[in-house]
C-alpha cells in the first residue's frame, strides 16, 4: 500500500511529455519528401502526428506523403509557404507544433530533444529553433555553421532577438493561437522571420540551440542560382516591412552571401574536372 502510494506520488511529480505535431509544407517536393519522412519515421521518440500540407503540387508529392501511414495530408489552395504553414499549424492537435521543410533531414533525437525542452515549465511559452548543415554543399558542416552565424547571430544584433528558422523550429500551440491573428500574410517576405518578429512584439522568448542541427538542401546554390539573390533580398525586405531601420545591414548581409555563393560553384566544377561526382546530381 505504501509502495503503491509512493509510486503514484512520484508519477504525479514527473513532467508530462508534450505531444509534438510535426508540420511540413510541401510544393513539388517528390525528390526530397520520401527521405525526409523516412528520417521522421526513424525518430527515437515518435511525433504525435505528422501533417504534410500539399500546396498545389503537380508532381508525386501528395502520393509519396500518403504512402507513409503516419502522415496526414492536408491541401492548401492558396499558393505560398505562409498559407501552407497556417493550414498545418491551425490543424495541429499536439501541445507543441514542430515545423520543418520537405527537404529537411532530422537527426534521430530531434523529437526527443523538443519534448525534453518543453518538459521544463520555464519553456512553456518559448518558441524554439535550431541550426543546420547543408547536405548538398562541399564542407556541409562548415557552411552550415557559417550560415548560422549570419542567420542567427547577425540577425540577433540587428533585431535584438533570435529568428525562427523554418527548416528547424517549434512553437507551443497556445503561443501560435495567440500570435496567428498578428502575423503577415505576404509572400514577398520571409514568413518564419515575420513570425519571430511578431512573437518578440508579444514578449514571447525565442531559444536558439545551435547544436541541434538538421540537414537542409539549398537548391538555389547549384540548381536555380538566379533565384538566390531575390530570395536573399526577402531578408532585408522583411525587416523593412516591420519598420526596422537596421534593414540596410540585412541588405549588406544578403549581398555578402550572394558574393560567397560562387565559391560553391567553383568547388563543384573542380570536383567534376577531377572525376568526382557533382553535387548537381
C-alpha positions as CSV (number, residue, x, y, z in Angstrom):
1,X,0.0,0.0,0.0
2,X,2.8,2.4,1.0
3,X,4.8,1.5,-2.1
4,X,1.8,2.0,-4.4
5,X,1.0,5.4,-2.9
6,X,4.7,6.4,-3.2
7,X,4.7,5.3,-6.9
8,X,1.6,7.4,-7.6
9,X,3.2,10.4,-5.9
10,X,6.4,10.1,-8.0
11,X,4.4,9.7,-11.2
12,X,2.3,12.8,-10.4
13,X,5.5,14.8,-9.8
14,X,7.1,13.7,-13.1
15,X,6.9,16.2,-16.0
16,X,4.2,15.4,-18.6
17,X,5.7,14.8,-22.0
18,X,4.2,17.2,-24.5
19,X,2.8,15.9,-27.7
20,X,4.6,17.1,-30.9
21,X,2.7,17.8,-34.1
22,X,5.1,18.0,-37.0
23,X,4.0,20.2,-39.9
24,X,5.7,20.0,-43.3
25,X,4.7,22.5,-46.0
26,X,5.3,21.0,-49.4
27,X,5.2,22.1,-53.0
28,X,6.5,19.8,-55.7
29,X,8.9,18.0,-53.4
30,X,8.8,14.5,-54.7
31,X,12.6,14.4,-55.0
32,X,13.2,15.0,-51.2
33,X,10.0,14.2,-49.3
34,X,10.5,10.4,-49.0
35,X,13.9,10.8,-47.4
36,X,12.5,13.5,-45.1
37,X,9.7,11.3,-43.9
38,X,12.0,8.3,-43.5
39,X,14.0,10.4,-41.1
40,X,10.8,11.2,-39.3
41,X,10.0,7.5,-39.0
42,X,13.4,6.8,-37.5
43,X,12.9,9.2,-34.6
44,X,13.7,7.7,-31.2
45,X,10.5,9.4,-29.9
46,X,7.7,9.4,-32.4
47,X,5.8,12.6,-33.0
48,X,2.2,12.6,-32.0
49,X,1.2,13.4,-35.6
50,X,2.8,14.4,-38.9
51,X,1.0,16.8,-41.2
52,X,2.1,17.3,-44.8
53,X,0.4,20.4,-46.3
54,X,0.2,19.9,-50.1
55,X,0.4,23.4,-51.6
56,X,-0.9,22.6,-55.1
57,X,1.8,20.2,-56.1
58,X,1.8,19.0,-59.7
59,X,4.1,16.0,-59.1
60,X,4.0,13.0,-56.8
61,X,4.4,14.9,-53.6
62,X,1.0,14.0,-52.2
63,X,1.2,10.4,-53.2
64,X,4.5,10.0,-51.5
65,X,3.2,11.6,-48.3
66,X,0.2,9.3,-48.3
67,X,2.4,6.2,-48.7
68,X,3.5,6.7,-45.1
69,X,0.7,5.5,-42.8
70,X,1.5,8.0,-40.0
71,X,1.2,11.1,-42.3
72,X,-2.0,13.2,-42.7
73,X,-2.1,15.1,-45.9
74,X,-3.9,18.4,-46.0
75,X,-4.5,20.5,-49.1
76,X,-4.0,24.3,-49.2
77,X,-5.2,26.1,-52.4
78,X,-3.7,29.5,-51.6
79,X,-0.2,29.4,-53.1
80,X,2.6,30.4,-50.7
81,X,4.5,28.9,-47.8
82,X,2.8,31.2,-45.3
83,X,-0.6,29.8,-46.3
84,X,0.6,26.2,-46.1
85,X,2.2,26.9,-42.7
86,X,-1.1,28.4,-41.4
87,X,-3.1,25.4,-42.7
88,X,-0.9,23.0,-40.9
89,X,-0.5,25.0,-37.7
90,X,-4.2,25.6,-37.4
91,X,-4.9,21.8,-37.8
92,X,-2.3,20.6,-35.3
93,X,-3.6,18.9,-32.2
94,X,-0.3,18.5,-30.2
95,X,0.7,20.9,-27.5
96,X,3.9,21.6,-29.4
97,X,4.0,22.4,-33.2
98,X,7.2,21.5,-34.9
99,X,7.9,22.8,-38.3
100,X,10.4,21.6,-40.9
101,X,10.7,21.7,-44.7
102,X,10.1,18.8,-47.1
103,X,13.9,18.5,-47.8
104,X,14.9,18.6,-44.1
105,X,16.8,15.6,-42.7
106,X,16.2,15.3,-39.0
107,X,18.6,13.7,-36.5
108,X,17.1,10.7,-34.8
109,X,16.7,12.6,-31.4
110,X,15.0,15.7,-32.8
111,X,11.6,15.0,-31.4
112,X,13.2,13.7,-28.1
113,X,15.0,17.0,-27.8
114,X,11.8,19.0,-28.3
115,X,9.9,17.0,-25.7
116,X,12.7,17.4,-23.2
117,X,12.9,21.1,-23.8
118,X,9.2,21.7,-23.3
119,X,9.0,19.5,-20.2
120,X,10.6,22.4,-18.3
121,X,7.9,24.7,-17.1
122,X,10.1,27.7,-17.8
123,X,9.9,26.9,-21.5
124,X,6.1,26.7,-21.7
125,X,5.7,29.9,-23.7
126,X,9.0,29.8,-25.6
127,X,9.5,29.3,-29.3
128,X,12.4,27.2,-30.2
129,X,14.8,27.0,-33.2
130,X,17.9,25.1,-34.1
131,X,20.9,25.1,-36.5
132,X,21.6,23.3,-39.8
133,X,24.1,21.9,-42.1
134,X,23.9,22.0,-45.9
135,X,23.9,18.5,-47.3
136,X,24.2,19.4,-50.9
137,X,27.3,21.6,-50.4
138,X,31.0,20.9,-50.0
139,X,32.1,21.2,-46.4
140,X,28.5,21.0,-45.3
141,X,29.2,21.4,-41.5
142,X,31.3,24.5,-42.0
143,X,28.9,26.1,-44.5
144,X,26.0,25.3,-42.1
145,X,28.0,26.9,-39.3
146,X,28.7,30.0,-41.4
147,X,25.0,30.3,-42.4
148,X,24.1,30.1,-38.7
149,X,26.4,32.9,-37.8
150,X,24.8,35.2,-40.4
151,X,21.2,34.0,-39.9
152,X,21.1,33.8,-36.1
153,X,24.0,35.8,-34.6
154,X,23.8,38.7,-37.1
155,X,20.0,38.9,-37.0
156,X,20.1,38.9,-33.2
157,X,22.4,42.0,-33.4
158,X,20.0,43.7,-35.9
159,X,16.8,42.8,-34.2
160,X,17.5,42.2,-30.5
161,X,16.3,38.6,-30.6
162,X,16.8,35.3,-32.4
163,X,14.9,34.5,-35.6
164,X,12.9,31.3,-36.2
165,X,14.3,29.0,-38.9
166,X,11.5,27.3,-40.9
167,X,13.6,24.2,-41.5
168,X,14.1,23.6,-37.8
169,X,11.7,25.2,-35.4
170,X,8.9,24.7,-32.9
171,X,6.3,26.8,-31.1
172,X,3.7,25.9,-28.4
173,X,0.2,25.6,-29.9
174,X,-1.1,28.1,-27.3
175,X,1.5,30.6,-28.4
176,X,0.6,30.1,-32.1
177,X,-3.0,30.7,-31.2
178,X,-2.1,34.0,-29.5
179,X,0.0,35.3,-32.4
180,X,-1.7,33.9,-35.5
181,X,-4.0,36.9,-35.9
182,X,-1.0,39.2,-35.9
183,X,1.3,37.7,-38.5
184,X,1.6,39.0,-42.0
185,X,0.1,37.0,-44.9
186,X,2.5,38.2,-47.6
187,X,4.6,36.1,-50.0
188,X,7.2,38.8,-50.5
189,X,8.8,38.4,-47.0
190,X,10.2,35.5,-45.0
191,X,7.3,34.1,-43.1
192,X,9.4,32.5,-40.4
193,X,11.3,35.7,-39.8
194,X,8.0,37.6,-39.7
195,X,6.6,35.1,-37.1
196,X,9.7,35.6,-34.9
197,X,9.2,39.4,-35.1
198,X,5.6,39.2,-34.0
199,X,6.4,36.7,-31.2
200,X,9.0,39.2,-29.9
201,X,6.5,42.0,-30.1
202,X,4.2,39.9,-27.9
203,X,7.1,39.2,-25.5
204,X,7.4,35.5,-26.2
205,X,11.0,34.4,-25.9
206,X,12.9,32.5,-28.7
207,X,15.5,30.0,-27.8
208,X,18.3,29.0,-30.2
209,X,20.0,25.7,-29.8
210,X,22.8,25.7,-32.4
211,X,23.9,22.2,-31.6
212,X,20.6,20.6,-32.7
213,X,21.2,20.7,-36.4
214,X,19.2,19.4,-39.3
215,X,20.3,18.7,-42.8
216,X,18.9,21.2,-45.4
217,X,19.1,21.2,-49.2
218,X,19.9,24.6,-50.7
219,X,18.8,24.2,-54.2
220,X,19.4,27.8,-55.2
221,X,23.2,27.2,-54.9
222,X,23.5,24.7,-57.7
223,X,20.1,24.3,-59.4
224,X,18.4,27.7,-59.5
225,X,21.1,30.2,-58.8
226,X,19.2,33.0,-60.5
227,X,16.6,32.7,-57.7
228,X,19.3,33.0,-54.9
229,X,19.6,36.8,-54.8
230,X,15.8,37.5,-54.9
231,X,15.4,35.0,-52.1
232,X,18.2,36.6,-50.0
233,X,16.6,40.0,-50.5
234,X,13.5,38.9,-48.7
235,X,15.6,39.2,-45.5
236,X,16.0,43.0,-45.6
237,X,12.5,43.3,-47.1
238,X,11.1,41.6,-44.1
239,X,13.0,43.9,-41.7
240,X,12.0,47.0,-43.7
241,X,8.3,45.9,-43.7
242,X,8.4,46.0,-39.9
243,X,10.0,49.4,-39.8
244,X,13.4,48.1,-38.6
245,X,16.0,50.8,-39.6
246,X,18.7,48.1,-39.5
247,X,17.3,46.6,-42.7
248,X,20.2,48.1,-44.6
249,X,22.6,45.8,-42.7
250,X,20.4,42.9,-43.7
251,X,20.8,44.0,-47.3
252,X,24.6,44.0,-46.8
253,X,24.4,40.5,-45.3
254,X,22.4,39.3,-48.3
255,X,24.8,40.7,-50.8
256,X,27.7,39.1,-48.9
257,X,26.1,35.7,-49.1
258,X,25.4,36.3,-52.8
259,X,29.1,37.0,-53.4
260,X,30.2,34.0,-51.4
261,X,27.9,31.6,-53.3
262,X,30.2,31.3,-56.4
263,X,32.7,29.5,-54.1
264,X,30.4,26.5,-54.1
265,X,30.0,26.6,-57.9
266,X,33.8,26.7,-58.2
267,X,34.3,23.8,-55.8
268,X,31.6,21.8,-57.7
269,X,33.3,22.5,-61.0
270,X,36.7,21.4,-59.7
271,X,35.2,18.2,-58.4
272,X,33.7,17.4,-61.8
273,X,37.0,18.1,-63.5
274,X,38.7,15.7,-61.0
275,X,36.2,13.0,-61.9
276,X,34.3,13.1,-58.6
277,X,30.5,13.2,-58.5
278,X,28.9,16.6,-59.0
279,X,26.5,17.8,-56.3
280,X,24.2,18.8,-59.1
281,X,23.3,15.2,-59.4
